Amino acid sequence: MPRMALLLSILTLGCFKQKAVTVDFGLGSLTLHKDFRFEPREIQREPDSVRFAFTRVNDTHINGTTSYAEKLVVSHLAPDLDPQIFRKLLNTGHFDALSTKQPYSIEQEDNLEFQISPTQYERHPVSERAIVIRLIDIPNRRVIAWYGYAKRYKVPEAKTYLKQILASLTIDEQIDARFADYKKWQGNGWMDAYFDNRDRFAEALDILGLTTPFQQYIGDVSNWESKDNWHVAIDGDRPSLIHLVQTNTQQPCSTINEISPILRRSFQDLLAKQKSTNCFQVHHFNLWQKLPEAGNPIANWVKSIR
């Protein structure tokens, strides 16, 4: 590497270290530049993988669009996943931060593999040459997919940058423990159960004066609906769980970790608006499970809590 390029690389990475913060995304943490933000709505859970996305804003433009100077997609795959299946999954594009039509060059370094490709970032009015890199850690079943503007990074410093992020990454052990549970919800049986349960869910919430939380699509995280000290939301997990929360209760307190990570921040905002000082109690119900045809088990569950 030429001396000037080496100096710029050192300065860039030194600046990253000075401005880096630890980001807790509920099921793990990693160290990123302070301008990155976690995107909870982009959490993707599959029977063999889970993915988390982080973006770094470039600018918000007069036409209302936002451009992103960097995006990071952190994927953790099941530890018992066959390496050949791992390779096939990589070729699906599900683990990419930005799609590219250019072929990848491959560089090996210790137990790590870097797949590198030039591309073009296009989001009107921004058009920038960019670098796409997949950092693949097969022994630990992790992939960090990233893109950044070429004017900010050269490939050698981008590789070092991503290795630092990978070294800082921690993943909660419960993710590995739950992969077996996710496999139970492959196929469409859960969707049939959801439609069977939806009307009974609405009937059950009516007992507490609550309406059904809005979901953009089946399996998506919902908003919170509230009435008095009762609050309800649906998480985006596999299976989707109803989170029914009673605030200002005298029951033994739940912890914030009993709220799904994707709902956690919005629930904390809800508590702040309510100025709740007492404890809260969290109750869960699996919305995807097949229920008996007779009666309304969801209503019975709500009545038992109330």
Sequence and secondary structure as in RCSB ss.txt:
>XXXX:A:sequence
MPRMALLLSILTLGCFKQKAVTVDFGLGSLTLHKDFRFEPREIQREPDSVRFAFTRVNDTHINGTTSYAEKLVVS
HLAPDLDPQIFRKLLNTGHFDALSTKQPYSIEQEDNLEFQISPTQYERHPVSERAIVIRLIDIPNRRVIAWYGYA
KRYKVPEAKTYLKQILASLTIDEQIDARFADYKKWQGNGWMDAYFDNRDRFAEALDILGLTTPFQQYIGDVSNWE
SKDNWHVAIDGDRPSLIHLVQTNTQQPCSTINEISPILRRSFQDLLAKQKSTNCFQVHHFNLWQKLPEAGNPIAN
WVKSIR
>XXXX:A:secstr
  HHHHHHHHHHHHHHHHHEEEEE SSEEEEEETTEEE GGG EEETTEEEEEEEEEEEE TTS EEEEEEEEEE
EE TT  HHHHHHHHTTTTT SS  SS  EEEEETTEEEEEEEEEEEETTEEEEEEEEEEEETTTTEEEEEEEET
TT  HHHHHHHHHHHHHH EE HHHHHHHHHHHTT SSHHHHHHHHHHHHHHHHHHTTT      SSTTS    E
EETTEEEEE  SSS EEEEEEES SS    GGGS HHHHHHHHHHHHHHT  S EEEEEEETTS   SSS HHHH
HHHHH 
